[in-house]
Amino acid sequence: MSPFFVMSLLFGLAFGQAASLCAPSEYIIHVEKRECAYCLAINTTICAGFCMTRDSNGKKLLLKSALSQNVCTYKEMLYQTALIPGCPHHTIPYYSYPVAVSCKCGKCNTDYSDCVHEKVRTNYCTKPQKFCNM
């Protein structure tokens, strides 16, 4: 094999996966309020995908700065607001949610991201659904 081919292969393995697999992905948020008659299913985008991280098995040998655990997180986002149908007049019927415009691999910011993913399914409706396509 030529040295150019080997270097291209190594570069692709090192940087190609991290750059291409963290991107906005379609996601449906289910929103309910106890006072309202319907559950709103909102089509939006979130950041999801694979980011290269460093294995912390060698943590005694490496500096703390070398032990980064990157996640796929928001680079740019905007907020949109939807109206939940079937709410009585005394209830605020609006729900604001983030829309991922672009994503990056980086440290998780707990100001706007849930940095822990649990296997508990909480994104569902218990009331009749109405769909919101934004």
Accessible surface in RSA format (square Angstrom, percent):
REM  Atomic radii and reference values for relative SASA: ProtOr
REM  Chains: A
REM  Algorithm: Lee & Richards
REM  Probe-radius: 1.40
REM  Slices: 20
REM RES _ NUM      All-atoms   Total-Side   Main-Chain    Non-polar    All polar
REM                ABS   REL    ABS   REL    ABS   REL    ABS   REL    ABS   REL
RES MET A   1   187.61  97.2 104.24  69.0  83.38 198.5 115.50  98.2  72.12  95.5
RES SER A   2    60.32  51.0  48.09  64.2  12.23  28.2  44.44  94.6  15.89  22.3
RES PRO A   3   107.66  78.5 101.92  92.9   5.74  20.9 107.65  88.9   0.01   0.0
RES PHE A   4   165.03  82.6 158.14  98.0   6.89  17.9 163.01  98.8   2.02   5.8
RES PHE A   5   104.71  52.4 103.35  64.0   1.35   3.5 104.67  63.5   0.04   0.1
RES VAL A   6    58.17  38.3  58.17  52.7   0.00   0.0  58.17  50.5   0.00   0.0
RES MET A   7   124.56  64.5 122.54  81.1   2.02   4.8 102.17  86.9  22.38  29.7
RES SER A   8    51.85  43.8  37.47  50.0  14.39  33.1  36.04  76.7  15.82  22.2
RES LEU A   9    91.30  50.8  84.52  60.5   6.78  17.0  90.62  63.6   0.68   1.8
RES LEU A  10    99.29  55.3  95.80  68.5   3.49   8.8  96.12  67.5   3.17   8.5
RES PHE A  11   133.25  66.7 127.91  79.2   5.34  13.9 132.49  80.3   0.75   2.2
RES GLY A  12    33.51  41.3   0.00   N/A  33.51  41.3  28.71  78.8   4.80  10.7
RES LEU A  13    98.77  55.0  94.20  67.4   4.57  11.5  94.72  66.5   4.05  10.9
RES ALA A  14    48.49  44.6  34.07  52.6  14.42  32.8  39.98  56.3   8.51  22.5
RES PHE A  15   121.62  60.8 119.40  74.0   2.21   5.8 120.05  72.8   1.56   4.5
RES GLY A  16    33.03  40.7   0.00   N/A  33.03  40.7  31.24  85.7   1.79   4.0
RES GLN A  17    81.45  45.5  78.98  57.7   2.47   5.9  18.30  39.0  63.15  47.9
RES ALA A  18    23.94  22.0  20.33  31.4   3.61   8.2  20.51  28.9   3.43   9.1
RES ALA A  19    87.17  80.1  50.74  78.3  36.43  82.9  62.07  87.4  25.10  66.5
RES SER A  20    78.11  66.0  50.28  67.1  27.83  64.1  47.86 101.9  30.26  42.4
RES LEU A  21    90.97  50.7  81.70  58.5   9.27  23.3  84.45  59.3   6.52  17.6
RES CYS A  22    14.49  11.0   2.67   3.0  11.82  27.8   2.67   6.8  11.82  12.7
RES ALA A  23    42.71  39.3  41.99  64.8   0.72   1.6  42.67  60.1   0.03   0.1
RES PRO A  24    57.55  41.9  36.36  33.1  21.19  77.0  36.36  30.0  21.19 131.7
RES SER A  25    42.33  35.8  36.15  48.2   6.17  14.2  24.82  52.9  17.51  24.5
RES GLU A  26   161.64  92.8 135.74 102.7  25.90  61.7  49.57  95.9 112.07  91.5
RES TYR A  27    89.09  41.6  82.50  46.9   6.59  17.1  60.34  45.3  28.76  35.5
RES ILE A  28    73.94  42.1  68.80  51.3   5.14  12.4  68.80  49.5   5.14  14.0
RES ILE A  29    28.31  16.1  28.31  21.1   0.00   0.0  28.31  20.4   0.00   0.0
RES HIS A  30    43.57  23.8  24.27  16.9  19.30  49.4  15.74  16.2  27.83  32.4
RES VAL A  31    11.52   7.6   8.78   7.9   2.74   6.6  11.52  10.0   0.00   0.0
RES GLU A  32    60.18  34.5  32.48  24.6  27.70  66.0  13.17  25.5  47.01  38.4
RES LYS A  33    57.15  27.9  52.09  32.0   5.06  12.0  38.83  35.0  18.32  19.5
RES ARG A  34   218.10  91.6 188.91  96.3  29.19  69.5  77.50 105.9 140.59  85.2
RES GLU A  35    90.01  51.7  66.01  49.9  24.00  57.1  32.48  62.8  57.53  47.0
RES CYS A  36     3.26   2.5   0.00   0.0   3.26   7.7   0.45   1.1   2.81   3.0
RES ALA A  37    56.93  52.3  39.33  60.7  17.61  40.1  50.30  70.8   6.63  17.6
RES TYR A  38    68.81  32.1  68.81  39.2   0.00   0.0  26.15  19.7  42.66  52.6
RES CYS A  39     0.00   0.0   0.00   0.0   0.00   0.0   0.00   0.0   0.00   0.0
RES LEU A  40     5.79   3.2   5.79   4.1   0.00   0.0   5.79   4.1   0.00   0.0
RES ALA A  41     0.18   0.2   0.00   0.0   0.18   0.4   0.00   0.0   0.18   0.5
RES ILE A  42     0.00   0.0   0.00   0.0   0.00   0.0   0.00   0.0   0.00   0.0
RES ASN A  43    55.56  38.3  51.96  50.2   3.60   8.7  23.59  56.8  31.97  30.9
RES THR A  44     9.54   6.8   0.09   0.1   9.45  22.5   6.83   9.2   2.71   4.1
RES THR A  45    36.00  25.6  36.00  36.5   0.00   0.0  35.52  47.7   0.48   0.7
RES ILE A  46    47.19  26.9  47.19  35.2   0.00   0.0  47.19  34.0   0.00   0.0
RES CYS A  47    17.73  13.4   2.09   2.3  15.64  36.7   2.09   5.3  15.64  16.9
RES ALA A  48    40.39  37.1  31.55  48.7   8.84  20.1  36.74  51.7   3.65   9.7
RES GLY A  49    49.29  60.8   0.00   N/A  49.29  60.8  23.32  64.0  25.96  58.1
RES PHE A  50    97.34  48.7  90.87  56.3   6.48  16.9  96.02  58.2   1.32   3.8
RES CYS A  51    10.99   8.3   1.38   1.5   9.61  22.6   1.38   3.5   9.61  10.4
RES MET A  52    73.39  38.0  67.06  44.4   6.32  15.1  64.44  54.8   8.95  11.9
RES THR A  53    64.07  45.6  38.38  38.9  25.69  61.2  14.06  18.9  50.01  75.6
RES ARG A  54   125.62  52.7 121.24  61.8   4.38  10.4  36.38  49.7  89.24  54.1
RES ASP A  55    97.61  68.4  76.06  75.7  21.55  51.0  45.21 106.4  52.40  52.3
RES SER A  56    50.42  42.6  47.19  63.0   3.23   7.4  13.57  28.9  36.85  51.6
RES ASN A  57   132.34  91.3  98.20  94.9  34.15  82.2  33.47  80.6  98.87  95.6
RES GLY A  58    24.10  29.7   0.00   N/A  24.10  29.7  20.85  57.2   3.24   7.3
RES LYS A  59   127.92  62.4 117.14  71.9  10.78  25.7  60.65  54.6  67.27  71.7
RES LYS A  60   195.88  95.6 159.01  97.6  36.88  87.8 109.35  98.4  86.53  92.2
RES LEU A  61   160.05  89.1 126.30  90.4  33.75  84.8 131.50  92.4  28.54  76.8
RES LEU A  62    83.01  46.2  67.80  48.5  15.21  38.2  71.19  50.0  11.82  31.8
RES LEU A  63   139.51  77.7 134.53  96.2   4.97  12.5 136.80  96.1   2.70   7.3
RES LYS A  64   187.32  91.4 169.98 104.3  17.34  41.3 113.73 102.4  73.60  78.4
RES SER A  65    96.53  81.6  65.30  87.1  31.23  71.9  60.46 128.8  36.07  50.5
RES ALA A  66    29.07  26.7  25.26  39.0   3.81   8.7  29.07  40.9   0.00   0.0
RES LEU A  67    38.47  21.4  24.88  17.8  13.59  34.2  24.99  17.5  13.48  36.3
RES SER A  68    16.55  14.0  12.79  17.1   3.76   8.7  13.31  28.3   3.24   4.5
RES GLN A  69    92.96  52.0  80.65  58.9  12.31  29.3  55.72 118.6  37.24  28.2
RES ASN A  70    42.83  29.5  35.92  34.7   6.90  16.6   0.00   0.0  42.83  41.4
RES VAL A  71    56.16  37.0  52.01  47.1   4.15  10.0  56.16  48.8   0.00   0.0
RES CYS A  72    23.03  17.4   3.69   4.1  19.34  45.4   3.69   9.4  19.34  20.9
RES THR A  73     4.97   3.5   2.38   2.4   2.59   6.2   4.90   6.6   0.06   0.1
RES TYR A  74    27.56  12.9  24.80  14.1   2.76   7.2  14.47  10.9  13.09  16.1
RES LYS A  75   137.66  67.2 109.09  66.9  28.57  68.0  53.30  48.0  84.36  89.9
RES GLU A  76   100.92  57.9  96.21  72.8   4.71  11.2  32.43  62.7  68.49  55.9
RES MET A  77    56.65  29.3  26.79  17.7  29.86  71.1  26.44  22.5  30.21  40.0
RES LEU A  78    80.42  44.8  75.15  53.8   5.27  13.2  80.42  56.5   0.00   0.0
RES TYR A  79   129.61  60.5 101.90  58.0  27.72  72.1  79.74  59.9  49.88  61.5
RES GLN A  80    61.36  34.3  56.12  41.0   5.24  12.5  19.24  41.0  42.12  31.9
RES THR A  81    70.92  50.4  49.83  50.5  21.09  50.3  30.42  40.9  40.50  61.2
RES ALA A  82     2.24   2.1   0.27   0.4   1.97   4.5   2.24   3.2   0.00   0.0
RES LEU A  83   104.67  58.3  89.29  63.9  15.38  38.7  89.29  62.7  15.38  41.4
RES ILE A  84     1.87   1.1   0.00   0.0   1.87   4.5   0.00   0.0   1.87   5.1
RES PRO A  85    36.09  26.3  30.05  27.4   6.04  21.9  36.09  29.8   0.00   0.0
RES GLY A  86    42.02  51.8   0.00   N/A  42.02  51.8  22.62  62.1  19.40  43.4
RES CYS A  87    29.76  22.5   1.80   2.0  27.96  65.7   2.51   6.4  27.24  29.4
RES PRO A  88    48.79  35.6  35.43  32.3  13.36  48.6  46.93  38.7   1.86  11.6
RES HIS A  89   196.81 107.6 164.46 114.3  32.35  82.8 117.71 121.3  79.10  92.0
RES HIS A  90   152.80  83.5 113.74  79.1  39.06  99.9  97.41 100.4  55.39  64.5
RES THR A  91    18.03  12.8   7.68   7.8  10.35  24.7  12.36  16.6   5.67   8.6
RES ILE A  92   126.00  71.7 121.55  90.6   4.46  10.7 123.16  88.7   2.84   7.7
RES PRO A  93    30.58  22.3  30.58  27.9   0.00   0.0  30.58  25.2   0.00   0.0
RES TYR A  94   126.92  59.3 114.63  65.2  12.29  32.0  71.79  54.0  55.12  68.0
RES TYR A  95    73.15  34.2  70.43  40.1   2.72   7.1  42.22  31.7  30.93  38.1
RES SER A  96    64.79  54.8  45.78  61.1  19.02  43.8  25.79  54.9  39.00  54.6
RES TYR A  97     0.34   0.2   0.31   0.2   0.03   0.1   0.34   0.3   0.00   0.0
RES PRO A  98    36.46  26.6  36.20  33.0   0.25   0.9  36.20  29.9   0.25   1.6
RES VAL A  99    25.42  16.7  25.42  23.0   0.00   0.0  25.42  22.1   0.00   0.0
RES ALA A 100     5.91   5.4   0.00   0.0   5.91  13.5   0.00   0.0   5.91  15.7
RES VAL A 101    74.00  48.7  51.24  46.4  22.76  54.8  55.68  48.4  18.33  49.7
RES SER A 102    29.68  25.1  28.45  38.0   1.23   2.8  29.45  62.7   0.23   0.3
RES CYS A 103    19.95  15.1   0.20   0.2  19.75  46.4   0.20   0.5  19.75  21.3
RES LYS A 104    94.92  46.3  88.64  54.4   6.28  15.0  40.03  36.0  54.89  58.5
RES CYS A 105    44.67  33.8  17.95  20.0  26.72  62.8  16.10  40.8  28.57  30.8
RES GLY A 106    12.82  15.8   0.00   N/A  12.82  15.8  12.82  35.2   0.00   0.0
RES LYS A 107   131.03  63.9 118.48  72.7  12.55  29.9 108.58  97.7  22.45  23.9
RES CYS A 108    39.67  30.0  15.08  16.8  24.59  57.8  11.30  28.6  28.37  30.6
RES ASN A 109    57.86  39.9  51.78  50.0   6.08  14.6  16.47  39.6  41.38  40.0
RES THR A 110   107.25  76.3  83.18  84.3  24.06  57.3  53.21  71.5  54.04  81.7
RES ASP A 111   129.04  90.4  91.58  91.2  37.45  88.6  26.81  63.1 102.23 102.0
RES TYR A 112    79.37  37.1  51.61  29.4  27.77  72.3  45.06  33.9  34.31  42.3
RES SER A 113    26.35  22.3  11.12  14.8  15.23  35.1  17.20  36.6   9.15  12.8
RES ASP A 114   129.02  90.4  91.75  91.3  37.27  88.1  42.58 100.2  86.43  86.2
RES CYS A 115    51.35  38.8  18.52  20.7  32.82  77.1  22.67  57.4  28.68  30.9
RES VAL A 116    98.72  65.0  90.57  82.0   8.15  19.6  93.73  81.4   4.98  13.5
RES HIS A 117   169.78  92.8 138.67  96.4  31.11  79.6  98.95 102.0  70.83  82.4
RES GLU A 118   116.52  66.9 100.42  76.0  16.11  38.3  37.62  72.8  78.90  64.4
RES LYS A 119   198.22  96.7 161.41  99.0  36.81  87.6 112.61 101.4  85.60  91.2
RES VAL A 120   103.63  68.2  84.31  76.3  19.32  46.6  89.14  77.5  14.49  39.3
RES ARG A 121   170.84  71.7 148.20  75.5  22.63  53.9  73.60 100.6  97.24  58.9
RES THR A 122   106.47  75.7  84.06  85.2  22.40  53.4  54.74  73.5  51.73  78.2
RES ASN A 123    32.86  22.7  29.77  28.8   3.09   7.4  21.99  52.9  10.86  10.5
RES TYR A 124   107.97  50.4  97.62  55.5  10.35  26.9  51.76  38.9  56.21  69.3
RES CYS A 125    28.10  21.3   3.00   3.3  25.09  59.0   3.00   7.6  25.09  27.1
RES THR A 126   102.72  73.1  62.56  63.4  40.17  95.7  61.57  82.7  41.16  62.2
RES LYS A 127    53.39  26.0  42.31  26.0  11.09  26.4  45.34  40.8   8.05   8.6
RES PRO A 128    88.22  64.3  75.16  68.5  13.06  47.5  87.40  72.2   0.82   5.1
RES GLN A 129    79.50  44.5  53.98  39.4  25.52  60.8  15.55  33.1  63.96  48.5
RES LYS A 130    86.23  42.1  84.47  51.8   1.76   4.2  35.03  31.5  51.21  54.5
RES PHE A 131   136.47  68.3 103.88  64.3  32.59  84.8 103.88  63.0  32.59  93.3
RES CYS A 132    19.61  14.8  14.64  16.3   4.97  11.7   8.00  20.3  11.61  12.5
RES ASN A 133   115.51  79.7  84.61  81.8  30.91  74.4  31.60  76.1  83.91  81.1
RES MET A 134   117.44  60.8  53.21  35.2  64.22 152.9  57.56  48.9  59.88  79.3
END  Absolute sums over single chains surface
CHAIN  1 A     9979.1       7937.7       2041.5       6256.8       3722.3
END  Absolute sums over all chains
TOTAL          9979.1       7937.7       2041.5       6256.8       3722.3
